[in-house]
């Protein structure tokens, strides 16, 4: 059973779509954030819950992570293992470029669309979300270019599917992925 790897810019809907796809295919869902929490536990942090990153310990761990690219490399190494095992829906910024395994999907969405999603999810103003996303987009691009030479958000060559999510909801996006996955498994 292949893995399904879902990527896209921040707030493109990766986690929401990933949950639906995992449920429909009977797979486990994992993402880079889950692996980072796992690593934090191994380092003695008491990580847990969706909002852990906003706690004092969560922020301390993230500061530690910023000091060394080894954290990101380790996350990616663990996700590559999960992709090789199969049976996972994996949300990741970098994994599609790092493994030949899995069905790889890029969720395409404009900054405005992503900002609206983020605003709804996080209870922030859309204008503020646009500003946050522009910073995150630039930081992600720079980080993954430095780490792996990836043209994040520009090079879509590793992907089997590129789905424009602008005008379709997450259920429809998930249905497209599931249908494609099942057709490849036959």
C-alpha positions as CSV (number, residue, x, y, z in Angstrom):
1,X,0.0,0.0,0.0
2,X,1.6,3.3,-1.1
3,X,1.6,6.4,1.0
4,X,-0.2,9.5,0.0
5,X,2.0,12.6,0.3
6,X,0.1,16.0,0.4
7,X,2.1,19.2,0.0
8,X,1.3,22.8,-0.7
9,X,2.0,26.3,0.6
10,X,1.0,27.2,4.2
11,X,-2.8,27.1,4.8
12,X,-3.5,25.4,1.4
13,X,-5.6,22.8,3.2
14,X,-3.1,20.0,3.6
15,X,-4.2,18.8,7.1
16,X,-7.9,19.1,6.4
17,X,-7.7,17.2,3.1
18,X,-5.2,14.8,4.7
19,X,-7.7,13.8,7.4
20,X,-10.4,13.1,4.9
21,X,-8.2,11.1,2.6
22,X,-6.8,9.1,5.6
23,X,-10.3,8.3,6.8
24,X,-11.5,7.3,3.3
25,X,-8.5,5.1,2.6
26,X,-8.2,3.6,6.2
27,X,-4.7,5.1,6.6
28,X,-2.9,6.8,9.4
29,X,-2.3,10.6,9.1
30,X,1.1,12.1,10.0
31,X,2.8,15.4,9.3
32,X,6.0,17.2,10.1
33,X,4.4,18.8,13.2
34,X,3.6,15.4,14.6
35,X,7.2,14.3,14.1
36,X,8.5,17.5,15.7
37,X,6.3,16.8,18.8
38,X,7.6,13.3,18.9
39,X,11.2,14.6,18.8
40,X,10.3,17.2,21.6
41,X,9.0,14.3,23.8
42,X,12.3,12.4,23.2
43,X,14.1,15.5,24.3
44,X,12.2,15.7,27.6
45,X,9.5,18.3,26.6
46,X,5.9,17.5,27.5
47,X,4.4,18.1,24.1
48,X,0.8,17.4,23.3
49,X,-2.3,18.9,22.0
50,X,-3.0,21.1,19.0
51,X,-2.1,24.3,20.8
52,X,1.2,23.0,22.4
53,X,3.3,25.2,20.0
54,X,1.8,28.3,21.6
55,X,2.8,27.2,25.1
56,X,6.0,28.4,26.7
57,X,7.6,25.0,26.2
58,X,6.4,24.8,22.6
59,X,7.9,28.2,21.8
60,X,11.2,27.2,23.6
61,X,11.4,24.0,21.5
62,X,10.8,26.0,18.3
63,X,13.6,28.4,19.2
64,X,15.9,25.4,19.7
65,X,14.8,24.1,16.3
66,X,15.7,27.4,14.6
67,X,19.3,27.1,15.8
68,X,19.9,23.9,13.9
69,X,18.8,22.6,10.5
70,X,19.3,19.1,11.9
71,X,15.8,19.2,13.4
72,X,14.3,19.6,9.9
73,X,16.6,17.0,8.4
74,X,15.6,14.5,11.1
75,X,11.9,15.2,10.6
76,X,12.3,14.6,6.9
77,X,14.3,11.4,7.5
78,X,11.5,10.0,9.7
79,X,8.8,11.0,7.1
80,X,10.8,9.3,4.4
81,X,10.7,6.1,6.5
82,X,6.9,6.4,6.9
83,X,6.5,6.9,3.1
84,X,8.6,3.8,2.5
85,X,6.5,1.8,4.9
86,X,3.3,2.9,3.1
87,X,-0.2,3.0,4.7
88,X,0.2,6.7,5.7
89,X,-1.2,10.0,4.5
90,X,1.7,12.4,5.1
91,X,1.4,16.1,5.0
92,X,4.8,17.6,4.3
93,X,6.4,20.6,2.7
94,X,9.6,18.8,1.5
95,X,8.9,15.0,1.3
96,X,7.7,15.0,-2.4
97,X,11.3,16.0,-3.4
98,X,13.0,13.6,-1.0
99,X,11.5,10.3,-1.9
100,X,10.4,8.4,-5.0
101,X,7.7,6.6,-2.9
102,X,4.0,7.5,-2.6
103,X,1.4,9.3,-4.6
104,X,2.4,13.0,-4.4
105,X,-0.2,15.7,-4.4
106,X,0.3,19.5,-4.5
107,X,-2.6,21.7,-3.3
108,X,-2.6,24.9,-5.3
109,X,-4.2,27.9,-3.7
110,X,-3.8,31.7,-4.1
111,X,-2.5,33.8,-1.2
112,X,-6.0,35.3,-0.8
113,X,-7.6,31.9,-0.7
114,X,-5.1,30.6,1.8
115,X,-5.5,33.8,3.9
116,X,-9.3,33.3,4.1
117,X,-8.7,29.7,5.2
118,X,-6.2,30.8,7.8
119,X,-8.4,33.6,9.1
120,X,-11.4,31.2,9.5
121,X,-9.2,28.6,11.2
122,X,-7.2,31.0,13.5
123,X,-9.7,33.7,14.1
124,X,-7.5,36.4,12.5
125,X,-8.2,39.2,10.0
126,X,-7.7,38.2,6.4
127,X,-5.3,41.2,5.9
128,X,-3.2,40.0,8.8
129,X,-3.1,36.5,7.4
130,X,-1.9,37.7,4.1
131,X,1.0,39.4,5.8
132,X,1.8,36.3,7.9
133,X,1.6,34.1,4.8
134,X,4.0,36.3,2.8
135,X,6.6,35.9,5.5
136,X,6.0,32.1,5.9
137,X,6.1,31.6,2.1
138,X,9.5,33.5,1.9
139,X,11.0,31.7,4.9
140,X,9.9,28.3,3.7
141,X,11.3,28.9,0.3
142,X,14.6,30.1,1.7
143,X,14.9,27.3,4.2
144,X,14.2,24.5,1.7
145,X,16.4,26.0,-0.9
146,X,19.2,26.1,1.6
147,X,18.5,22.6,3.0
148,X,17.9,20.7,-0.2
149,X,18.0,23.0,-3.2
150,X,14.2,22.8,-3.6
151,X,12.4,25.5,-5.5
152,X,9.5,25.2,-3.0
153,X,6.2,26.4,-4.5
154,X,7.8,26.8,-7.9
155,X,9.1,23.3,-9.0
156,X,6.0,21.0,-9.2
157,X,7.8,18.3,-11.1
158,X,7.7,15.6,-8.3
159,X,3.9,15.7,-8.2
160,X,1.5,13.1,-9.7
161,X,-1.5,15.5,-9.1
162,X,-1.7,19.3,-8.8
163,X,-5.1,20.3,-7.6
164,X,-6.3,23.9,-7.8
165,X,-8.3,24.2,-4.6
166,X,-9.5,27.7,-5.3
167,X,-13.1,26.9,-6.1
168,X,-13.6,23.4,-4.8
169,X,-14.1,22.3,-1.2
170,X,-11.9,19.9,0.8
171,X,-14.3,17.0,0.4
172,X,-14.1,17.3,-3.4
173,X,-10.3,17.7,-3.3
174,X,-10.1,14.5,-1.1
175,X,-12.4,12.6,-3.5
176,X,-10.1,13.5,-6.4
177,X,-7.0,12.2,-4.5
178,X,-8.8,9.0,-3.3
179,X,-10.0,8.2,-6.9
180,X,-6.5,8.8,-8.3
181,X,-4.9,6.7,-5.5
182,X,-7.3,3.8,-6.0
183,X,-6.8,3.9,-9.8
184,X,-3.0,3.7,-9.3
185,X,-3.3,0.7,-6.9
186,X,-5.2,-1.4,-9.5
